Amino acid sequence: MRYAVILAGGSGTRLWPLSRESRPKQLLPFIEGKSLLRIAYDRLDGLVDAERRYVCAGRSLRDQIRAGVPGLSDDRIIAEPVGRDTVNALALSCLVLARRDPDAVVAVFTADHLIRPEEELRATVRRGFEAVERDPSTLVTFGIAPTYASSAYGYLELGPSRPPAAWTVARFVEKPDAPTAARYLEAGADRYLWNSGMFVWKAATFLSCVKRFVPESAGAFERMSESWGTPRFEQVVHAEYPGLKKVSVDFAVMEPASVSSEVAVAALRLSAQWLDVGSWPSYALTLPADGDGNARGAGRVLLRDSGNCLVVSEDPAHLVAVLGCRDLIVIHSGDATLVCPRDRAQDVKQLRAQAITEFGDDLG
């Protein structure tokens, strides 16, 4: 059967001060009144039945997730005791699904993307499902044709074509520097794609890859699997999970799998508008802009003689007024206000860390 797992972990540190550990970006209702998680869940309509959609996130977020996604039952929220990066979140998810259905084929999504048109996504993922169902040793990933030379995204370096309408993946590339990203853009979408972080694979195949490529974690997942279906399962997960090696799925599994003779890594190109809402400039792209390029978020906002500014306030009674400014980001939350130039938005993560150090964990 076909399943979907939405990864909804992470704290969205570059969207501080609205995004916090206790209320991360994927749960904020700041995209036309909906959260990124709710949007990710709803766009699977017509692709995967609701009862086979799962969300993986930190245990502390379970109540917020349940409240934000009506109809999502507790047994479809896969709770991590602590965050241990994507390879472990996916191994835990695949363990649960493989125990429930040994033939489970799983599509993996993240809860911080906006994708239009949604039907293009569904059609492309269906092709991914079909590829894995034809050959269960295949790990499918999805790439986006770059529209500019971004050093904020990882890339897929494509190898030979792999019918139908796919490529082998020669290499997974971490976020490149600006000159390298420019070379990738010039080489074209038949050579390099943005790495979307979305996948399809058979759950059992992925677990075998974790055992092969991350052997130091194999024992822990085996003990979790053995406890499945008993009252001890959550206790064993709680005991084993914090000690797992913290590493991304690309580095731990996809990179070694791409050069392995035992599995195949195939890339499908997703021909859609794809936005990773991971920073304030990318969030600004979700809002309508006025004639001067200003974008206004929720709250009372007044701009005069200003251009290319993003202003967001979560307090509907608080007025934020901006006069004579250009290329500025202003974010007002209940206990913190951020003001920075647009071209320093990537540094918000470090500023947040400093705020926690100097003023307390409640600001994180």
C-alpha positions as semicolon CSV with decimal commas, in nm:
position;residue;x (nm);y (nm);z (nm)
1;M;0,000;0,000;0,000
2;R;0,099;0,363;-0,050
3;Y;0,170;0,586;0,251
4;A;0,293;0,939;0,315
5;V;0,509;1,076;0,595
6;I;0,537;1,450;0,653
7;L;0,844;1,556;0,847
8;A;0,736;1,838;1,077
9;G;1,036;1,871;1,305
10;G;1,279;2,160;1,326
11;S;1,242;2,497;1,491
12;G;1,260;2,738;1,196
13;T;1,538;2,942;1,352
14;R;1,569;3,181;1,057
15;L;1,202;3,278;1,104
16;W;1,263;3,399;1,458
17;P;1,111;3,569;1,656
18;L;0,776;3,431;1,537
19;S;0,906;3,075;1,509
20;R;1,010;2,923;1,842
21;E;1,103;2,579;1,975
22;S;0,762;2,557;2,140
23;R;0,578;2,695;1,834
24;P;0,788;2,625;1,523
25;K;0,725;2,774;1,180
26;Q;0,542;2,471;1,042
27;L;0,265;2,520;1,300
28;L;0,223;2,896;1,261
29;P;-0,100;2,986;1,074
30;F;0,075;3,252;0,870
31;I;0,003;3,141;0,511
32;E;-0,346;3,271;0,434
33;G;-0,453;3,162;0,782
34;K;-0,315;2,809;0,746
35;S;-0,001;2,647;0,881
36;L;0,261;2,498;0,652
37;L;0,185;2,156;0,802
38;R;-0,186;2,185;0,727
39;I;-0,108;2,291;0,369
40;A;0,132;1,997;0,327
41;Y;-0,128;1,756;0,466
42;D;-0,416;1,886;0,255
43;R;-0,226;1,880;-0,074
44;L;-0,201;1,501;-0,045
45;D;-0,577;1,477;-0,115
46;G;-0,616;1,249;-0,414
47;L;-0,266;1,106;-0,374
48;V;-0,268;0,916;-0,043
49;D;-0,581;0,838;0,159
50;A;-0,604;1,030;0,486
51;E;-0,578;0,718;0,703
52;R;-0,236;0,645;0,549
53;R;-0,089;0,992;0,606
54;Y;0,152;1,024;0,898
55;V;0,332;1,316;1,062
56;C;0,671;1,277;1,230
57;A;0,770;1,545;1,480
58;G;0,888;1,602;1,834
59;R;0,675;1,451;2,107
60;S;0,628;1,794;2,269
61;L;0,443;1,915;1,956
62;R;0,187;1,633;1,949
63;D;-0,102;1,837;2,093
64;Q;-0,039;2,130;1,858
65;I;-0,020;1,898;1,557
66;R;-0,344;1,726;1,653
67;A;-0,517;2,063;1,695
68;G;-0,380;2,198;1,367
69;V;-0,467;1,896;1,149
70;P;-0,828;1,791;1,213
71;G;-0,884;1,419;1,180
72;L;-0,520;1,323;1,239
73;S;-0,533;1,045;1,497
74;D;-0,269;0,988;1,765
75;D;-0,155;0,664;1,605
76;R;-0,056;0,856;1,291
77;I;0,168;1,100;1,478
78;I;0,515;0,946;1,501
79;A;0,673;1,114;1,799
80;E;1,048;1,165;1,838
81;P;1,165;1,195;2,200
82;V;1,432;1,441;2,080
83;G;1,538;1,568;1,740
84;R;1,812;1,352;1,583
85;D;1,799;1,484;1,224
86;T;1,624;1,341;0,922
87;V;1,776;0,994;0,883
88;N;1,654;0,889;1,227
89;A;1,312;1,053;1,190
90;L;1,266;0,861;0,865
91;A;1,402;0,535;1,004
92;L;1,158;0,556;1,297
93;S;0,872;0,635;1,058
94;C;0,961;0,351;0,823
95;L;0,998;0,113;1,117
96;V;0,642;0,191;1,228
97;L;0,501;0,160;0,876
98;A;0,692;-0,159;0,793
99;R;0,563;-0,324;1,110
100;R;0,208;-0,223;1,020
101;D;0,245;-0,316;0,653
102;P;0,557;-0,507;0,535
103;D;0,487;-0,394;0,177
104;A;0,451;-0,024;0,264
105;V;0,577;0,217;-0,003
106;V;0,634;0,558;0,152
107;A;0,640;0,907;0,005
108;V;0,833;1,155;0,222
109;F;0,745;1,524;0,236
110;T;0,852;1,814;0,453
111;A;0,622;2,063;0,620
112;D;0,799;2,381;0,508
113;H;0,738;2,385;0,132
114;L;0,482;2,559;-0,085
115;I;0,430;2,386;-0,421
116;R;0,214;2,503;-0,710
117;P;0,036;2,362;-0,900
118;E;-0,042;2,087;-0,653
119;E;-0,167;1,850;-0,922
120;E;0,180;1,856;-1,081
121;L;0,323;1,742;-0,748
122;R;0,067;1,463;-0,718
123;A;0,130;1,345;-1,075
124;T;0,508;1,339;-1,024
125;V;0,485;1,156;-0,692
126;R;0,256;0,896;-0,850
127;R;0,536;0,827;-1,098
128;G;0,770;0,787;-0,802
129;F;0,535;0,536;-0,641
130;E;0,515;0,344;-0,968
131;A;0,896;0,336;-1,005
132;V;0,940;0,187;-0,657
133;E;0,656;-0,060;-0,708
134;R;0,829;-0,181;-1,027
135;D;1,167;-0,208;-0,854
136;P;1,159;-0,208;-0,471
137;S;1,539;-0,164;-0,459
138;T;1,498;0,191;-0,596
139;L;1,515;0,504;-0,383
140;V;1,341;0,790;-0,564
141;T;1,421;1,155;-0,499
142;F;1,268;1,464;-0,656
143;G;1,457;1,760;-0,799
144;I;1,355;2,112;-0,899
145;A;1,498;2,291;-1,204
146;P;1,697;2,585;-1,058
147;T;1,562;2,927;-1,147
148;Y;1,860;3,117;-1,006
149;A;2,205;3,044;-0,864
150;S;2,108;2,961;-0,507
151;S;2,366;2,878;-0,243
152;A;2,085;2,813;0,009
153;Y;1,980;2,477;-0,138
154;G;2,148;2,142;-0,187
155;Y;2,175;2,003;-0,540
156;L;2,141;1,672;-0,723
157;E;2,409;1,603;-0,982
158;L;2,244;1,388;-1,247
159;G;2,398;1,087;-1,414
160;P;2,265;0,884;-1,708
161;S;1,896;0,890;-1,791
162;R;1,684;0,621;-1,630
163;P;1,358;0,554;-1,817
164;P;1,083;0,642;-1,783
165;A;1,158;1,015;-1,756
166;A;1,411;0,989;-1,475
167;W;1,785;1,005;-1,412
168;T;2,029;0,825;-1,191
169;V;2,179;1,047;-0,923
170;A;2,556;1,070;-0,952
171;R;2,607;1,286;-0,645
172;F;2,431;1,478;-0,370
173;V;2,587;1,821;-0,329
174;E;2,567;2,022;-0,006
175;K;2,484;2,392;-0,027
176;P;2,749;2,530;-0,268
177;D;2,920;2,867;-0,264
178;A;2,790;3,135;-0,501
179;P;3,038;3,073;-0,789
180;T;2,966;2,699;-0,782
181;A;2,591;2,758;-0,778
182;A;2,633;2,984;-1,083
183;R;2,816;2,704;-1,267
184;Y;2,536;2,461;-1,180
185;L;2,275;2,700;-1,316
186;E;2,472;2,745;-1,638
187;A;2,509;2,367;-1,681
188;G;2,130;2,335;-1,700
189;A;1,857;2,122;-1,546
190;D;1,976;1,807;-1,725
191;R;2,288;1,820;-1,508
192;Y;2,186;1,980;-1,178
193;L;1,859;2,009;-0,988
194;W;1,776;2,161;-0,654
195;N;1,737;1,887;-0,393
196;S;1,374;1,908;-0,278
197;G;1,411;1,679;0,025
198;M;1,118;1,466;-0,096
199;F;1,148;1,093;-0,159
200;V;0,965;0,768;-0,232
201;W;1,091;0,423;-0,128
202;K;0,978;0,094;0,015
203;A;0,994;0,119;0,395
204;A;1,178;-0,212;0,426
205;T;1,436;-0,107;0,165
206;F;1,509;0,216;0,348
207;L;1,552;0,032;0,677
208;S;1,797;-0,209;0,513
209;C;1,991;0,094;0,384
210;V;2,008;0,240;0,736
211;K;2,138;-0,093;0,863
212;R;2,401;-0,104;0,586
213;F;2,513;0,259;0,579
214;V;2,463;0,360;0,945
215;P;2,563;0,036;1,120
216;E;2,620;0,208;1,454
217;S;2,243;0,273;1,473
218;A;2,132;-0,072;1,356
219;G;2,115;-0,225;1,704
220;A;1,900;0,054;1,843
221;F;1,646;0,028;1,562
222;E;1,642;-0,350;1,593
223;R;1,555;-0,321;1,963
224;M;1,281;-0,071;1,881
225;S;1,143;-0,304;1,616
226;E;1,145;-0,602;1,853
227;S;0,941;-0,404;2,107
228;W;0,677;-0,301;1,851
229;G;0,326;-0,399;1,949
230;T;0,410;-0,424;2,318
231;P;0,361;-0,174;2,601
232;R;0,741;-0,133;2,602
233;F;0,766;0,027;2,257
234;E;0,757;0,393;2,362
235;Q;0,986;0,318;2,656
236;V;1,243;0,155;2,427
237;V;1,222;0,441;2,176
238;H;1,268;0,691;2,457
239;A;1,575;0,502;2,582
240;E;1,741;0,434;2,245
241;Y;1,659;0,736;2,033
242;P;1,863;1,009;2,211
243;G;2,183;0,809;2,160
244;L;2,147;0,782;1,782
245;K;2,399;0,956;1,559
246;K;2,258;1,291;1,452
247;V;2,290;1,306;1,074
248;S;2,086;1,397;0,765
249;V;1,930;1,138;0,536
250;D;2,123;1,275;0,238
251;F;2,461;1,230;0,405
252;A;2,381;0,905;0,588
253;V;2,185;0,711;0,324
254;M;2,132;0,884;-0,010
255;E;2,497;0,967;-0,079
256;P;2,632;0,616;-0,014
257;A;2,328;0,460;-0,184
258;S;2,403;0,657;-0,502
259;V;2,731;0,465;-0,543
260;S;2,605;0,129;-0,413
261;S;2,550;-0,175;-0,632
262;E;2,267;-0,304;-0,411
263;V;2,024;-0,014;-0,447
264;A;1,953;0,245;-0,716
265;V;1,889;0,616;-0,663
266;A;1,667;0,775;-0,926
267;A;1,569;1,140;-0,963
268;L;1,240;1,266;-1,102
269;R;1,212;1,630;-1,203
270;L;0,922;1,815;-1,043
271;S;0,803;2,082;-1,286
272;A;0,633;2,309;-1,037
273;Q;0,684;2,630;-0,846
274;W;0,861;2,525;-0,529
275;L;0,928;2,753;-0,236
276;D;1,113;2,649;0,076
277;V;0,971;2,886;0,339
278;G;1,284;2,888;0,549
279;S;1,369;3,257;0,588
280;W;1,196;3,593;0,600
281;P;1,275;3,681;0,236
282;S;1,122;3,352;0,122
283;Y;0,817;3,414;0,343
284;A;0,780;3,756;0,178
285;L;0,726;3,575;-0,153
286;T;0,404;3,425;-0,012
287;L;0,252;3,773;0,036
288;P;0,121;4,021;-0,222
289;A;0,355;4,317;-0,275
290;D;0,250;4,677;-0,325
291;G;0,378;4,902;-0,603
292;D;0,697;4,972;-0,407
293;G;0,773;4,604;-0,345
294;N;0,663;4,609;0,019
295;A;0,501;4,301;0,170
296;R;0,278;4,323;0,474
297;G;0,204;4,035;0,709
298;A;-0,071;4,011;0,970
299;G;-0,130;4,298;1,210
300;R;-0,149;4,676;1,168
301;V;0,124;4,794;0,934
302;L;0,189;5,143;0,793
303;L;0,460;5,209;0,536
304;R;0,549;5,553;0,398
305;D;0,819;5,642;0,146
306;S;0,960;5,290;0,183
307;G;1,040;5,014;-0,064
308;N;1,114;4,640;-0,075
309;C;1,038;4,601;0,296
310;L;0,874;4,309;0,476
311;V;0,675;4,404;0,786
312;V;0,495;4,144;0,999
313;S;0,321;4,184;1,335
314;E;0,135;3,906;1,512
315;D;-0,038;4,153;1,748
316;P;-0,352;4,283;1,574
317;A;-0,368;4,582;1,810
318;H;-0,004;4,689;1,769
319;L;0,082;4,933;1,490
320;V;0,419;4,896;1,316
321;A;0,504;5,212;1,119
322;V;0,799;5,230;0,880
323;L;0,916;5,562;0,732
324;G;1,180;5,620;0,467
325;C;1,333;5,272;0,468
326;R;1,443;5,034;0,195
327;D;1,525;4,662;0,189
328;L;1,431;4,617;0,553
329;I;1,274;4,330;0,750
330;V;1,066;4,420;1,056
331;I;0,906;4,136;1,257
332;H;0,709;4,207;1,575
333;S;0,607;3,930;1,815
334;G;0,467;3,946;2,165
335;D;0,805;3,960;2,341
336;A;1,061;4,038;2,071
337;T;1,103;4,258;1,765
338;L;1,348;4,193;1,483
339;V;1,482;4,466;1,252
340;C;1,744;4,378;0,991
341;P;1,844;4,444;0,629
342;R;1,710;4,188;0,383
343;D;2,061;4,083;0,288
344;R;2,135;3,983;0,651
345;A;1,832;3,754;0,685
346;Q;2,049;3,440;0,687
347;D;2,212;3,567;1,007
348;V;1,886;3,561;1,206
349;K;1,969;3,210;1,327
350;Q;2,285;3,336;1,499
351;L;2,101;3,638;1,641
352;R;1,840;3,408;1,794
353;A;2,115;3,202;1,960
354;Q;2,264;3,520;2,105
355;A;1,922;3,631;2,234
356;I;1,880;3,300;2,415
357;T;2,228;3,323;2,568
358;E;2,182;3,680;2,690
359;F;1,813;3,690;2,779
360;G;1,690;3,336;2,839
361;D;1,556;3,019;2,677
362;D;1,202;3,159;2,654
363;L;1,317;3,364;2,354
364;G;1,406;3,050;2,162
